[in-house]
Amino acid sequence: MGDNVMILHIGIDSIPVRLPCLWEHGISYDTQDRILEDHGISDKQVVIFIEKDFNRLERLLARLTGAPRLLRRPLDRLNSALWDLIDGNRTLSQIIQIMEDCYDEEIIPARQRCSESISKLIELNLVELK
């Protein structure tokens, strides 16, 4: 998700939960693998919309230039799958296992990659841990 991620120590039994935000499924990746569907992975790109927090001057400039108030943040294929798996019921351990089952070598090292992505989502106030 990004290079400058402050990595939190996320316990393997932690349950990531999506916080309320605007998001949608976009394009399909057209992966011909039934295992994705079996685990609740849509195989579609997730696009998250983040509302910009303007100060007074920025708000004026945005109004004059017609700048959008929502930042559109499309996720890559693996982070889109991770987003689908963050349902508030699965532990990090379960999510890692599903990602390994579905994406094999592409996700290795799965624990590190999932933890980094979830840390970034937490930093963006899109996910919290139970």
C-alpha positions as CSV (number, residue, x, y, z in Angstrom):
1,M,0.0,0.0,0.0
2,G,2.9,2.4,0.5
3,D,6.5,2.6,1.3
4,N,6.5,4.8,4.4
5,V,4.2,2.6,6.6
6,M,4.5,2.8,10.3
7,I,4.2,-0.9,11.1
8,L,2.2,-1.7,14.2
9,H,2.7,-4.9,16.0
10,I,-0.6,-6.6,15.3
11,G,-1.3,-9.7,17.3
12,I,-2.1,-12.8,15.2
13,D,-5.4,-13.2,17.1
14,S,-6.4,-9.6,16.5
15,I,-9.6,-9.1,14.4
16,P,-9.4,-6.2,11.9
17,V,-12.7,-4.4,11.4
18,R,-13.5,-2.0,8.6
19,L,-14.6,1.5,9.9
20,P,-17.5,3.2,8.1
21,C,-16.3,4.8,4.9
22,L,-17.3,5.1,1.2
23,W,-16.0,2.4,-1.0
24,E,-17.0,0.3,-3.9
25,H,-16.0,-2.6,-6.1
26,G,-14.5,-1.6,-9.4
27,I,-13.1,-3.6,-12.3
28,S,-13.0,-7.3,-12.2
29,Y,-9.6,-9.1,-12.2
30,D,-11.2,-12.1,-14.0
31,T,-9.2,-14.7,-12.0
32,Q,-10.6,-18.1,-12.9
33,D,-10.2,-19.6,-9.4
34,R,-13.2,-20.8,-7.4
35,I,-11.3,-20.7,-4.1
36,L,-11.5,-16.9,-4.1
37,E,-15.3,-17.0,-4.1
38,D,-15.3,-19.7,-1.5
39,H,-13.5,-17.4,0.9
40,G,-15.6,-14.3,0.1
41,I,-13.1,-12.6,-2.1
42,S,-14.9,-10.7,-4.9
43,D,-11.8,-10.7,-7.3
44,K,-12.8,-7.1,-8.0
45,Q,-10.7,-4.0,-7.4
46,V,-11.7,-2.1,-4.2
47,V,-11.8,1.7,-4.5
48,I,-11.9,3.6,-1.3
49,F,-13.1,7.3,-1.2
50,I,-11.5,9.5,1.4
51,E,-12.9,12.9,2.1
52,K,-10.3,15.6,2.0
53,D,-9.9,17.7,5.1
54,F,-9.4,21.3,3.8
55,N,-8.4,24.3,5.9
56,R,-10.0,27.6,5.1
57,L,-7.6,28.7,2.4
58,E,-7.5,25.2,0.8
59,R,-11.3,25.1,0.8
60,L,-11.4,28.5,-1.1
61,L,-8.8,27.3,-3.6
62,A,-10.6,24.0,-4.1
63,R,-13.8,25.9,-4.8
64,L,-12.1,28.1,-7.3
65,T,-10.3,25.3,-9.1
66,G,-13.1,22.8,-8.9
67,A,-11.0,20.3,-7.0
68,P,-12.8,17.2,-5.9
69,R,-13.7,16.8,-2.2
70,L,-13.2,13.0,-2.3
71,L,-9.9,11.3,-2.9
72,R,-10.3,8.2,-4.9
73,R,-7.9,5.4,-3.7
74,P,-7.9,2.2,-5.8
75,L,-6.3,-0.8,-4.1
76,D,-4.2,-3.4,-6.0
77,R,-5.4,-7.0,-6.4
78,L,-4.0,-8.3,-3.1
79,N,-5.1,-5.4,-1.0
80,S,-8.5,-5.6,-2.6
81,A,-8.7,-9.2,-1.5
82,L,-7.5,-8.3,2.0
83,W,-10.2,-5.6,2.2
84,D,-12.8,-8.2,1.3
85,L,-11.5,-10.5,4.0
86,I,-11.6,-7.8,6.7
87,D,-15.1,-8.5,7.8
88,G,-14.9,-8.1,11.5
89,N,-15.1,-11.9,12.1
90,R,-11.8,-13.3,10.9
91,T,-8.6,-13.0,12.9
92,L,-5.3,-11.9,11.3
93,S,-4.2,-15.5,11.5
94,Q,-7.2,-16.7,9.5
95,I,-6.8,-13.9,7.0
96,I,-3.1,-14.8,6.4
97,Q,-4.0,-18.4,5.9
98,I,-6.7,-17.6,3.3
99,M,-4.3,-15.2,1.5
100,E,-1.7,-17.9,1.4
101,D,-4.2,-20.5,0.1
102,C,-5.5,-18.1,-2.6
103,Y,-2.3,-16.4,-3.7
104,D,0.6,-18.8,-3.0
105,E,4.0,-17.3,-3.7
106,E,2.5,-13.9,-4.8
107,I,1.7,-13.0,-1.1
108,I,4.9,-14.5,0.6
109,P,5.8,-13.4,3.2
110,A,2.1,-13.3,3.9
111,R,2.2,-12.3,7.6
112,Q,4.5,-9.3,6.9
113,R,2.6,-8.1,3.9
114,C,-0.9,-8.4,5.5
115,S,0.4,-6.7,8.7
116,E,1.9,-3.9,6.7
117,S,-1.3,-3.3,4.7
118,I,-3.5,-3.5,7.8
119,S,-1.2,-1.0,9.5
120,K,-1.6,1.4,6.6
121,L,-5.4,1.0,6.7
122,I,-5.3,1.7,10.4
123,E,-3.1,4.8,9.8
124,L,-5.7,6.0,7.3
125,N,-8.6,5.5,9.8
126,L,-10.2,2.9,7.6
127,V,-9.7,-0.2,9.9
128,E,-9.4,-0.8,13.6
129,L,-8.5,-3.9,15.7
130,K,-10.8,-5.8,18.0
